[in-house]
Amino acid sequence: MARTTKETLRALAVLASSQGGYFTAKQAKEAGYSYRHLDYHETAGNFERVEHGLYRLPTVPRGDHDEFIRLSFWSRNQKDEPQAVVSHQSAFVLHELSELLPGEIHLTVPPRFRKPEPPGCVLHKAVLATSDVEERSGFRVTKPLRTLIDVAAGDLSREQLEKAVADALERGLVRRTTLENAAKGSERLSVALGGKKTKR
């Protein structure tokens, strides 16, 4: 049975609201909007065109994580599936393990990802396991354990890393045994946990 205009709008609005107001042309089509309808609603100001194939409902207020959601949709593949995961220093802040706001947004994408990184972004290429990622409203982020592993491989100071590790343990974001196992492959994590630096 075909949807009425109100039902079509309601279906799209529910979906878009769960995605920070964003929706793709494919999602709109599945809700009942043809490409001609999209052009009409864009011209009428009902839909905001963000980039090719990506739109936004202007009635949905922009949230604190609007940029993460937009970049998640930017990274989608030909199947309309987002590829980017918020990671490294950006995930560090999301998990409240640091008060230092990075100057760039860090995203992890699959090794074969081909789109050039947008201005203000740093792309890291890696294969992330399902267990490394958690869902947020409209985007994905690496879990605290994976985030600590990624950040430890970077240039974060030892003091900041030790503080983050202690905070993550105290808040129950990671288990000590799990972190100890992960630290076997990371000297900096091992030191942050209180281990001795390996002699060379």
Beta strands, then each sheet from edge to edge (+ up, - down):
strand 1: 22-24
strand 2: 48-51
strand 3: 54-56
strand 4: 85-86
strand 5: 105-109
strand 6: 121-125
strand 7: 133-135
strand 8: 140-142
sheet 1: 1+ 3- 2+
sheet 2: 4+ 5- 6-
sheet 3: 7+ 8-
end
